[in-house]
Amino acid sequence: MSAKEDDSRLKLLKADKKLMYQLIRQGDLIGENYGYPNLRGMDAICRYCADKYNWLPDQTRRLNTEDLVIILEGV
């Protein structure tokens, strides 16, 4: 693997981790704003999707990060 390819992979991983952090933080805010005081991060997102879409938690957890961002846009 070339140094350029390695650098590209590293940038992609960093961007993915940053997006996941933002998603988890959004879950924290959902927990606060939607009356789930004991739920944070992904647990709050799962509860929100269960309440809004009647999804089971494993259905929400199987979604990739980009799909979750789209679903939670505007929440």
Residue, then its C-alpha position, 0 to 999 in steps of 0.5 A: m500500500s502506498a503512503k497516499e492510499d494509507d493517508s486516504r484510509l486514515k482520513l476516511l476513518k477519522a471522518d467516519k469516527k467524527l460522524m459517529y461521535q456527532l450521531i452519539r451526541q445527537g442521541d444524547l440530545i434526543g434523550e434530553n429533548y424527548g423525555y428519555p432521561n435515562l437514555r443516552g447516545m444510541d440507546a436514545i436513538c433506538r427509543y426514538c425510532a421505536d416510538k416514531y417508526n415502531w422499529l425494534p432496537d436491532q433494526t435501528r442498530r443495523l442501520n449504517t451511520e449515514d442512514l441514521v444521519i438522514i433519518l435523524e435530520g431535523v430532529 
